[in-house]
Amino acid sequence: MEIRGIGFVGSHTDAHEEMRAFLRDVLGLRPVTVDGVGATLFEAGNGGVFAVAQPYEDGAAERT
């Protein structure tokens, strides 16, 4: 599978480890490190980034 045309996608999930494993092992995306970013970032080709973060904390604004 080749992912093309993604600029940025972000996900907040309770299944953080499972989502990371899916992106890495199934889709073949490569994790990248950016200082000061709490999410796990994956290089999605053509400069695109897929971010996987923990769920919003209590009291934080939730987005759908």
C-alpha positions as CSV (number, residue, x, y, z in Angstrom):
1,M,0.0,0.0,0.0
2,E,1.3,3.5,-0.8
3,I,-0.2,6.5,0.9
4,R,-0.3,9.6,-1.2
5,G,-1.5,13.1,-0.7
6,I,-1.8,13.3,3.1
7,G,-0.6,16.6,4.6
8,F,-1.5,15.9,8.2
9,V,-3.8,13.5,10.0
10,G,-4.2,13.4,13.8
11,S,-5.9,10.8,16.0
12,H,-6.7,10.8,19.7
13,T,-7.4,7.3,20.9
14,D,-7.6,5.0,23.9
15,A,-6.0,2.3,21.7
16,H,-2.8,4.3,21.4
17,E,-0.4,1.3,21.3
18,E,-2.7,-0.6,18.9
19,M,-3.0,2.3,16.5
20,R,0.8,2.8,16.6
21,A,1.3,-0.9,15.8
22,F,-1.2,-0.7,12.9
23,L,0.5,2.3,11.3
24,R,3.9,0.8,11.7
25,D,3.3,-2.9,11.0
26,V,0.4,-2.9,8.6
27,L,0.7,0.4,6.7
28,G,4.5,0.4,7.0
29,L,4.7,4.0,8.1
30,R,8.0,5.1,9.8
31,P,7.9,6.8,13.3
32,V,9.6,10.1,13.5
33,T,10.6,12.1,16.6
34,V,10.0,15.8,17.0
35,D,11.2,17.5,20.2
36,G,8.3,18.9,22.3
37,V,5.5,17.0,20.6
38,G,3.6,14.6,22.9
39,A,2.0,12.6,20.1
40,T,3.7,9.8,18.2
41,L,4.3,11.0,14.6
42,F,4.6,8.9,11.5
43,E,6.0,9.9,8.2
44,A,3.3,9.2,5.6
45,G,5.1,9.9,2.4
46,N,5.5,13.1,0.3
47,G,6.1,15.0,3.5
48,G,2.8,14.0,5.1
49,V,2.5,13.3,8.9
50,F,0.1,11.0,10.8
51,A,-0.1,11.8,14.6
52,V,-1.3,9.4,17.3
53,A,-2.0,11.0,20.6
54,Q,-3.6,10.0,23.9
55,P,-7.2,10.9,24.4
56,Y,-8.0,14.5,25.5
57,E,-7.6,15.0,29.2
58,D,-10.7,15.7,31.4
59,G,-11.8,19.3,31.1
60,A,-10.2,19.8,27.7
61,A,-12.3,20.7,24.7
62,E,-13.1,17.6,22.7
63,R,-13.2,17.8,18.9
64,T,-15.2,15.4,16.7
